[in-house]
């Protein structure tokens, strides 16, 4: 890969993948790998899903891209489909090309509509790759560290009079940008009572609730959306990854009131791949397929199976320091001291057995985010391979 810029920060372990189907990747030699990362957490339906492939091929034969002055009814169809999955079914949508762009636009809308200088976020959230949402400069953001709350006996009945909550300058906060637990692939799940208290305080002071569902949406957490575990009703939602099942399409969804206000105030935002017909067709097809094949429900069942199996493995290996998960969003933390990389050897052993998993050496994590179509046999195979790998490292 001499002419491809290496800038992701991740070690490239294979360059010969030639085909993918369902939960599987195949290399040039015909060897098969079970993809427990769903690409970059995108292929909720599995790679090369026939419904998405057929819809894409059909639309490519018609029109894939339009401009600012001509639109396709396909954008309206996709918007209705997205809205049907959210608590504000009569809202508005804008389709874009990346999750980071969607998140950045939602936070800029919140800041612009409220006129307040700050946005609130959890300190361990990952929101976007660029812009204000990536920088989270303290001149624009208030970062709430909820880790002390996790050990609080009152976390689920969190009081707005708690000193840590009172320390947040809510009068200056225009929105709460909430990422429901992915935490940049480290899976830290804040107490629901704390999240509800923060959200209620923001809303009481005229702020908006913005939810980043780029990673946690479309069944990843066992429900359609991660925010549903927290009994929230958002004003704006950023969608990506699973919405395109590997194709780069994202969406900003909003309530009718916010959409109409933006239109009445002549809000301007334009980019080259806004509401593209091809992306809109794919988005609608993904949502229709999730419903038709009941994949959100299937993902919840498979998530329980995976987590139960990982708990069983963890009980027999002292090397497992922690196990955290929700749905098919799970990490296993490996015990270690100092700066020694204790997870890459495990990652390589699993890869040798035909299982591609996530690996975050700095956090000592192995990550398991498989497609919702993952089979019980593949989950069992991973558990056996992980058990053997941990025995080898003991």
C-alpha positions in Angstrom: 0.0 0.0 0.0 2.8 2.3 -0.9 0.7 5.1 -2.5 -2.1 5.1 0.2 -1.6 7.6 3.0 -1.4 5.8 6.4 -3.1 8.1 8.8 -5.8 6.2 10.7 -3.7 5.3 13.7 -4.6 1.7 13.3 -2.2 -1.1 12.3 -3.1 -2.6 8.9 -3.1 -6.4 9.4 -4.5 -7.4 6.0 -4.4 -5.9 2.5 -5.9 -8.8 0.5 -9.6 -8.8 1.3 -11.4 -9.4 -2.0 -15.0 -10.2 -1.0 -17.5 -9.9 1.9 -20.8 -11.5 2.7 -22.9 -11.3 5.8 -20.6 -11.4 8.8 -17.7 -12.7 6.7 -14.6 -11.3 5.0 -12.7 -13.4 2.4 -9.1 -12.9 1.3 -7.4 -13.6 -2.0 -6.4 -17.1 -0.8 -10.0 -17.9 0.1 -9.6 -17.8 3.8 -12.6 -16.6 5.8 -12.7 -14.1 8.7 -15.7 -13.4 10.9 -16.0 -9.6 11.1 -16.7 -8.7 14.8 -16.1 -5.0 14.0 -18.8 -4.7 11.3 -16.3 -2.8 9.2 -16.1 0.5 11.1 -19.2 -0.5 13.1 -21.3 0.2 10.0 -22.6 -3.1 8.5 -25.5 -3.7 10.9 -27.2 -5.9 8.2 -24.0 -7.6 7.3 -21.7 -7.1 4.3 -23.3 -7.1 0.9 -26.8 -7.5 2.1 -28.9 -8.5 -1.0 -31.7 -6.0 -0.3 -29.2 -3.1 -0.1 -27.1 -4.4 -3.0 -30.2 -4.7 -5.3 -31.5 -1.3 -4.3 -28.1 0.3 -5.0 -27.7 -1.4 -8.4 -31.2 -0.4 -9.4 -30.7 3.2 -8.4 -27.3 3.4 -10.0 -29.0 2.7 -13.3 -31.3 5.7 -12.7 -29.7 8.6 -10.9 -27.2 8.7 -8.0 -26.5 12.4 -7.6 -28.4 15.7 -8.2 -27.9 19.4 -7.4 -29.2 22.1 -5.2 -32.1 23.2 -7.6 -33.4 19.8 -8.4 -34.6 17.2 -5.9 -35.8 13.6 -5.9 -38.9 12.4 -4.1 -36.6 9.7 -2.8 -35.3 12.1 -0.2 -38.8 12.5 1.2 -39.3 8.7 1.2 -36.1 8.3 3.2 -37.0 11.1 5.6 -40.4 9.5 6.3 -38.6 6.2 7.0 -36.1 7.7 9.4 -38.8 9.7 11.2 -40.9 6.6 11.6 -38.1 5.2 13.9 -38.0 8.3 16.1 -40.3 9.8 18.7 -41.0 12.8 16.5 -42.6 11.2 13.4 -43.6 14.5 11.8 -40.2 16.2 11.9 -37.7 16.9 9.2 -34.4 15.4 7.9 -31.3 16.4 6.0 -29.2 13.6 4.4 -25.4 14.1 4.3 -22.3 12.0 3.7 -20.7 11.3 7.1 -21.5 10.9 10.8 -19.0 13.6 11.8 -20.7 16.1 9.5 -24.1 15.2 10.9 -23.0 15.6 14.5 -21.2 18.9 13.8 -24.3 20.3 12.1 -26.6 19.3 15.0 -24.4 21.1 17.6 -24.1 24.2 15.4 -27.9 24.2 15.0 -28.3 24.0 18.8 -25.8 26.8 19.4 -27.4 29.0 16.7 -31.0 28.5 17.7 -30.5 29.1 21.5 -27.9 31.9 21.2 -26.0 30.4 24.1 -22.3 30.0 24.0 -21.8 26.6 25.6 -22.8 23.0 24.8 -22.8 20.3 27.4 -21.3 16.8 26.8 -19.9 13.9 28.8 -16.2 14.1 29.2 -15.6 10.6 27.7 -17.8 11.1 24.6 -16.4 11.0 21.1 -18.6 13.1 18.9 -16.9 13.9 15.6 -13.6 13.8 13.7 -13.5 17.6 13.1 -15.1 20.9 13.9 -16.3 22.2 17.3 -17.6 18.7 18.2 -14.2 17.3 17.7 -12.2 20.0 19.5 -14.6 20.5 22.4 -12.7 23.6 23.4 -13.7 24.8 26.9 -14.7 28.2 25.5 -17.5 26.4 23.7 -18.1 23.2 25.7 -18.8 22.2 29.3 -17.6 18.7 29.9 -19.3 16.7 32.6 -17.3 13.9 34.2 -19.9 11.4 35.3 -17.4 8.7 36.6 -17.8 9.8 40.2 -21.6 9.5 39.7 -21.2 5.8 38.8 -20.4 4.9 42.4 -23.1 7.2 43.9 -25.9 5.4 45.7 -28.3 8.0 44.3 -27.2 7.8 40.7 -30.5 6.4 39.3 -32.5 9.0 41.3 -30.0 11.8 40.6 -31.0 15.0 42.3 -30.8 18.3 40.4 -29.5 19.7 43.8 -26.4 17.5 43.7 -23.4 19.8 44.0 -21.8 18.3 40.8 -25.0 19.1 38.8 -25.3 22.6 40.4 -21.7 23.3 39.2 -22.8 23.1 35.5 -23.6 26.6 34.2 -26.9 25.7 32.7 -27.9 29.3 32.0 -25.2 29.4 29.4 -25.8 25.9 27.9 -27.6 25.8 24.6 -27.7 22.0 24.2 -26.8 18.7 25.7 -24.9 16.6 23.1 -25.2 13.0 24.3 -23.4 10.0 22.9 -25.2 7.0 24.5 -22.4 4.9 25.9 -20.1 4.1 23.0 -17.5 6.5 24.4 -15.1 6.3 21.4 -15.3 2.5 21.3 -14.6 2.0 25.0 -18.3 1.3 26.1 -18.8 3.3 29.3 -22.5 3.4 30.1 -23.5 6.4 32.3 -26.3 6.0 34.9 -29.7 6.8 33.3 -30.7 9.0 36.3 -27.7 11.2 35.8 -28.4 11.6 32.1 -32.1 12.4 32.7 -31.2 15.0 35.3 -28.7 16.8 33.0 -31.1 16.7 30.1 -34.0 18.0 32.1 -31.9 20.9 33.5 -30.8 21.8 30.0 -34.3 21.8 28.7 -35.7 23.8 31.7 -33.2 26.6 30.8 -34.2 26.7 27.1 -31.6 24.3 25.7 -31.9 21.5 23.2 -31.2 17.8 23.5 -28.9 16.6 20.8 -28.2 12.8 20.5 -25.3 11.4 18.6 -26.5 8.0 17.4 -23.9 7.6 14.7 -22.5 4.5 16.4 -25.3 3.4 18.7 -28.2 3.6 16.3 -30.0 1.0 14.2 -30.0 -1.9 16.7 -26.4 -1.7 18.0 -27.4 -1.4 21.6 -30.3 -3.9 21.5 -32.9 -1.1 20.8 -33.3 1.0 17.7 -31.4 3.8 19.4 -29.1 4.2 22.4 -31.1 7.1 23.8 -34.0 4.8 24.3 -32.2 3.2 27.3 -32.3 6.6 29.0 -36.0 7.6 28.5 -35.0 10.7 26.5 -36.9 12.5 23.8 -34.3 14.4 21.7 -34.8 17.5 19.7 -32.0 16.6 17.2 -30.5 13.3 16.3 -27.3 12.6 14.3 -27.3 9.3 12.3 -24.7 7.6 10.3 -22.7 4.3 10.0 -25.5 1.7 10.2 -27.8 4.0 8.2 -25.9 3.2 5.0 -24.7 -0.3 6.0 -21.3 0.6 4.6 -22.3 3.2 2.1 -21.4 6.8 3.3 -24.8 8.4 4.1 -25.7 10.2 7.3 -28.7 12.2 8.5 -29.7 15.0 10.8 -33.2 14.4 12.1 -35.1 17.1 14.0 -38.5 17.9 15.4 -41.1 19.7 13.2 -40.7 22.9 15.4 -37.0 23.1 14.9 -37.2 22.4 11.2 -39.8 25.1 10.6 -37.9 27.6 12.7 -34.7 27.0 10.7 -36.6 27.4 7.4 -38.4 30.6 8.6 -35.0 32.1 9.7 -33.5 31.2 6.3 -30.9 28.8 7.8 -28.3 28.0 5.1 -26.4 24.8 4.8 -25.3 23.3 1.5 -22.8 20.6 0.5 -22.2 18.6 -2.7 -23.9 15.3 -1.5 -26.9 16.6 0.3 -30.0 14.5 -0.1 -28.4 12.4 -2.9 -30.9 9.9 -4.4 -28.5 7.0 -4.1 -27.8 7.5 -0.4 -31.5 8.1 0.3 -32.5 4.9 -1.4 -29.9 3.0 0.7 -31.0 4.6 3.9 -34.7 3.7 3.3 -33.8 0.2 2.3 -31.7 -0.3 5.5 -34.6 0.8 7.7 -37.1 -1.3 5.8 -34.8 -4.4 6.0 -34.2 -3.9 9.8 -38.0 -4.0 10.2 -38.8 -6.8 7.8 -36.1 -9.1 9.1 -36.6 -8.0 12.7 -32.9 -7.5 13.1 -33.1 -5.1 16.0 -34.8 -7.8 18.0 -32.3 -10.4 16.7 -29.4 -8.1 17.7 -30.7 -7.9 21.2 -30.9 -11.6 21.5 -27.5 -12.2 20.1 -26.1 -9.5 22.3 -27.4 -11.3 25.4 -25.8 -14.5 24.1 -22.5 -12.9 23.4 -22.4 -11.1 26.8 -23.4 -14.2 28.7 -20.6 -16.2 26.9 -18.0 -13.5 27.6 -19.0 -13.5 31.3 -18.4 -17.2 31.4 -15.0 -16.8 29.8 -14.2 -13.9 32.2 -15.0 -16.0 35.2 -12.3 -18.5 34.3 -9.5 -16.1 33.5 -7.9 -13.7 35.9 -6.5 -11.8 33.0 -10.0 -10.3 32.4 -10.2 -7.1 34.4 -13.6 -5.9 33.2 -16.4 -6.7 30.8 -18.9 -4.0 29.6 -21.6 -4.2 27.0 -25.1 -3.4 25.8 -26.6 -5.2 22.8 -23.9 -6.0 20.3 -21.6 -3.3 21.7 -19.2 -5.0 24.0 -15.6 -4.6 25.2 -13.4 -6.9 27.3 -10.7 -5.1 29.3 -7.5 -7.1 29.9 -5.5 -6.7 33.1 -2.0 -5.3 32.8 0.6 -3.1 34.4 2.6 -0.2 33.0 2.8 0.4 29.3 3.0 -3.2 28.1 0.7 -4.0 25.2 -1.4 -6.9 26.5 -4.2 -7.0 23.9 -2.4 -7.1 20.6 -1.1 -10.7 21.2 -4.7 -11.7 21.9 -6.0 -9.8 18.8 -3.4 -11.7 16.6 -4.3 -15.1 18.1 -8.0 -14.4 17.3 -7.1 -13.2 13.8 -5.2 -16.4 13.2 -8.3 -18.4 14.2 -10.4 -16.4 11.7 -11.9 -13.7 14.0 -11.4 -10.0 13.3 -12.2 -8.1 16.5 -11.5 -4.5 17.7 -8.3 -3.8 19.5 -7.4 -0.7 21.5 -4.0 -1.3 23.2 -3.8 2.0 25.1 -7.1 1.1 26.9 -6.3 -2.7 27.1 -9.5 -3.5 25.3 -10.8 -6.1 22.9 -14.0 -4.9 21.2 -16.9 -6.9 19.8 -19.4 -5.1 17.5 -20.5 -7.8 15.1 -23.3 -7.3 12.5 -26.9 -8.0 13.8 -26.9 -11.1 11.5 -24.1 -12.8 13.4 -24.8 -16.5 14.0 -24.8 -18.4 17.2 -22.1 -20.7 15.8 -19.9 -17.7 15.1 -20.4 -16.3 18.6 -19.6 -19.8 20.0 -16.5 -20.0 17.8 -15.3 -16.6 19.0 -15.8 -17.6 22.7 -13.8 -20.8 22.2 -11.0 -18.9 20.4 -10.9 -16.2 23.1 -10.8 -18.9 25.8 -7.8 -20.6 24.1 -6.0 -17.3 23.5 -6.4 -16.3 27.2 -5.1 -19.7 28.3 -2.0 -19.2 26.1 -1.3 -15.8 27.7 -1.8 -17.0 31.3 
